[in-house]
Amino acid sequence: VQKVQRIVGAVTLENNGAVTVPAYGQLVVSTKDGKQFESPIGRGGEFYLENLPSGRYEALHEHKEQRCKLVLDVPNLDQPEIKLGTLSCQVQ
């Protein structure tokens, strides 16, 4: 039996002062050892990752023709679900 820890949150996009909710994009988190964790983005900007270790990670969000980078800070908690809240992503 393997313990599963869920990392959940949502993403918003900021572009020239306008904030939008990206529906149906993709979030990719890369770790320092080369592993990747991926999540589709839900209609309300929601994401869901499993067993992402605690730490600070850069993530890439792709939505339609837009890409942006954001930082995920995953706390070291022994809980089945960690809620990161809504994270803002500056469109490049």
Buried (B, 14 or more C-beta within 10 A) or exposed (E): EEEEBBBBBBBBBEEEEEEEBBEEBBBEBBEEEEEEBEBEBBEEBBBBBEEBEEEEBEBBBBBEEBEBEBEBEBEEEEEEEBEBEEBEBEBE
